[in-house]
Amino acid sequence: MNRTLTITTDPIHEATLLSARAMSPGMGAAIYFLGVVRESEEGANILAIDYEAFPRMVEHQFEIIFQQIEKRWLIESVRLVHRIGVVKVNEPSLWVEVIAPHREEAFAACQWLIDEMKRTVPIWKRPLAP
């Protein structure tokens, strides 16, 4: 399984990421998820979220997640981009793409990846109030 992990302070550009998509002729499903900062967090209005990460642990935890995906589903590739630093409301903080032969495994792997990421990857968020 091909895997690409990018942790960056740069904005996420969907069009650029989509134009770089590569998939073999046997693949029939390419899905992606875009996580965007909402205007409220736990009932309070916010202006942005400040994401902080411990890079080596982030890479380690994502590698474990990618290995588990590879064991559970037939996936050709996973690309994941997560922003750190201040991300304003309506800006994306997460982009995930999963390519698989069929939609079932693509959706399942993507959902599981995001759930595991939130549960195990040391990326912390601090809402910034107005």
Disulfide bonds with the S-S distance in Angstrom:
none
